[in-house]
């Protein structure tokens, strides 16, 4: 049975954030709000939690295309190869925001991701998840929670999310209704930016 926690995005309660951090540090899996759809995530340093998420998503961990949710761009070099000035300017302009950027992976990636040539980086414009990542001290590995419904691709109601995921995760954060449009995905791993998926993030800033 998952714990259900209401946290207000405008001013996240530090005690509630601390509760979630405790769950993450002991290898728990959480569902949490972003600036787009709700995400499924765990601490990037916890191999057992990563394996649990891969199993839920029915993918091999080494081949999974999970995103790394970061607090800001300051620790980017831990996960991403050195990037040029123009790429960094794009990131600075777009983040925090509803974008996932595909960037060349660094040699210092955590073990399960060592063989990955690229990684997806997210800095969502949402105080709850940014507080979590900041307090945790390292990224949350994340994937969107998709729906089997053909009409609604993403569940937006936290109570319905709890109902569906209750036995699979350790904690569901209710941060209000989520969006049903995912992030815009842009590949910056080559010379020219490539739009992989057009989502909530506007392409006009590029």
Secondary structure, 3 states (H helix, E strand, C coil): CCEEEECCCCCCCHHHHHHHHHHHHCCCCEEECCCCCCEEEEECCCHHHHHHHHHHCCCCHHHCCCEEECCCCCCHHHCECCCCHHHHHHHHHHCCCCEEEEEEECCCCCHHHCCCCEEEEECCCCHHHHHHHHHHCCCEEEEECCCCCCCCCCCCCHHHHHHHHCCCCCEEEECCCCCCCCCEEEECCCCCCEEEECCCCCCCCC
